[in-house]
Amino acid sequence: MNPQTPLPPRAEEALEVLRSPVENAGGELPRERALSVVASEFGEESAEALLSVLHSRGYIYYVDEAVRIT
């Protein structure tokens, strides 16, 4: 298994902001809710970019428009 690509500090912070709500929701969160959670800390435009970074580097994935953390 390949190790995950390291994240920039801000993306690491976004992952930590997202972790608890995802875990509390049973392991997945609707994408719009995940976006809202991240936007509450970083702003809406930044939230889109941060979710994109997390997804492209393999820290989150989508299942039927729900976000899961790897």
Phi, psi and omega per residue, in radians:
M1 nan 2.367 3.124
N2 -1.409 2.429 3.056
P3 -1.177 2.664 3.115
Q4 -1.239 2.608 3.080
T5 -1.188 2.301 3.128
P6 -1.015 2.603 -3.131
L7 -1.729 2.625 2.958
P8 -1.131 2.696 -3.093
P9 -0.907 -0.732 -3.111
R10 -1.158 -0.643 3.099
A11 -1.206 -0.620 3.052
E12 -1.060 -0.751 3.112
E13 -1.096 -0.725 3.130
A14 -1.115 -0.685 3.107
L15 -1.090 -0.730 3.118
E16 -1.167 -0.649 3.088
V17 -1.115 -0.639 -3.085
L18 -1.397 -0.508 -3.001
R19 -0.975 -0.923 -3.064
S20 -1.108 -0.836 3.105
P21 -1.046 -0.652 3.111
V22 -1.153 -0.831 3.137
E23 -1.091 -0.730 -3.140
N24 -1.187 -0.363 3.134
A25 -1.654 0.238 3.091
G26 1.526 0.322 3.054
G27 1.813 -0.111 3.074
E28 -2.627 2.694 -3.096
L29 -2.394 2.356 3.065
P30 -0.928 2.476 -3.066
R31 -0.942 -0.749 -3.121
E32 -1.113 -0.636 3.100
R33 -1.212 -0.737 3.104
A34 -1.060 -0.737 3.106
L35 -1.069 -0.736 3.125
S36 -1.120 -0.725 3.129
V37 -1.073 -0.836 -3.128
V38 -1.195 -0.689 3.133
A39 -1.100 -0.541 -3.141
S40 -1.112 -0.420 3.130
E41 -1.754 -0.558 -2.969
F42 -2.142 -0.087 -3.081
G43 1.620 2.696 -3.021
E44 -1.120 -0.816 -3.134
E45 -1.113 -0.743 3.119
S46 -1.142 -0.614 -3.123
A47 -1.070 -0.767 3.099
E48 -1.021 -0.831 -3.120
A49 -1.132 -0.720 -3.124
L50 -1.165 -0.739 3.075
L51 -1.084 -0.661 3.104
S52 -1.088 -0.776 3.109
V53 -1.097 -0.817 -3.137
L54 -1.056 -0.684 3.135
H55 -1.235 -0.834 -3.075
S56 -1.163 -0.427 3.138
R57 -1.722 0.090 3.001
G58 1.462 0.321 3.127
Y59 -1.554 -0.447 3.023
I60 -2.303 2.805 3.013
Y61 -2.520 2.880 -3.087
Y62 -1.970 2.405 3.008
V63 -2.301 1.969 3.137
D64 0.833 0.917 3.100
E65 1.148 0.341 3.039
A66 -1.990 2.492 3.140
V67 -1.647 2.321 3.017
R68 -2.196 2.600 3.104
I69 -1.710 2.361 3.138
T70 -1.346 nan nan
